[in-house]
Amino acid sequence: MLRWYRGDLHVHTVLSPCGALLMGPKNIVPRALAIGLNLLAITDHNASENVPGVLKAAENTNLMVVPGMEVTSQEEGHLICLFASMQLLDEFQALIYEHLTPGENAPDFFGPQYIVNENNEVLGENKRLLIFATTLKTRQIIDAVTEKGGICYPAHIERKAYSLLNQLGFIPDDLTFPALEISWNASVSKVIKQFPQAVNYPLIRSSDAHHTDEMGRGSTWFLMEKLSFEELVLAIQHRENRRIYIEKEIL
């Protein structure tokens, strides 16, 4: 039997250089449950080390945590990449680190990049330049995610910064996406006016939360049989009677 589940598929942790210090698993999971989320994706910038902590914190709860990452392509567009398991995300992480801009993070300028466990205890610090772009083109990222059975789509397409559509001006014919993400406060009508191609895609609204009080400010409803990655993909792709729904306008 199909039912609606509410999800936020774009949430950062303290590992992202722009993430608040309170964005650890011990804060994220209770907040997600308190605001009525059924599923959320952890999508730090070019990194995945804090996903295990959130997965652990969500054990024995009704919250499904999707392993993910927000990758910056060579074109400086952000892409949401979601996977069925931590193992697959780890394999993808190895590829991203191979193509990440060399250099060391400057915490005083970009912010710290803490790796934490399920209790918010600091295990270490990621010293890579996570905020910068990779050398991978969008096509290469899509192929790598698809090869691992994952799903990949552009983030916050209407923004001027780090939006693939704003960088390119349109969606090239050789790029295939199952959906497009819009920001929590974006107007669907204005997005479609800005990018007419968007009318041909399912739209996902997410929070892009960097603070706990931002979680769920943008969310999407998923019509699925159960909470599973396979069902999530079917819903995003609008297959087998599964689908997604967002409020068309934010008041």
C-alpha positions, 0 to 999 in steps of 0.5 A: 500500500502506498503512502506519503512520506515527508523528506528533506534531501539536502542537509549538511553537518559540521563537516561542511565548512559552512555548517554550524557547530551544532550540526552533529548527529545527536542534534540532527536526528532528534530535530528531524523527528521533532519536525515530522520528517520521515527521511533525510539525506546527509549531503556535505560538501564533497565529503561523507565522513559524518554520514555514519554517525547520523546513520548510527544516531538514527538506529531504532528510530522511524527516520530513514537516513540516505547516504549522500553528498553535495558535489561541486562539478568542474563547471562549479555547479552543485549536484546532489548525489544519493546512494543506497548504502554507506559502502557505495558512498565510500567508493564514490568518496574515493573518486571525489578525493582523487579529483578534489582541488589540492590544498588545505582548508583554512578554518579561520576563513572557510570554517572548521570541518569536523568529523564526529560520531553519533554522540557529537564527539569529535573524531578528527578534522578533514583538512581538505579544501571541501568548499572548492570544486572538483575537476570532474565534469558533470557528465563524469559525476552522473556516470559515476553515481549511476554506475553505483546505482545511485541518483544524481540531480542539480541542486538549487537550480535557481540560484546565481551561485553554484547552480548548474543551470545558471552556470550553463544557462540550460540543461544540455541534451547529453545530461540526463537528470531524474529531477531538479532541486529548487531552494526552500524559498523558491517560487516554482512559477519563477523557476520555470520562467527562468528555466523553461526546461524545468517544466519537464522535470519533477521538482524537489524542494529541500532545506539546504540546512546548515543549522538545525532550525533550518531543517525541514524549511523546504521539504518534499512528499514522496509517495512510496510503499515503504521507506527504502532507497529503491522506493525513493528512486521510483518516487523521484523518477515517477515510476510504478505509481510512485511520485513526489509532491511539493507545494507549488508556491511558498507563502 
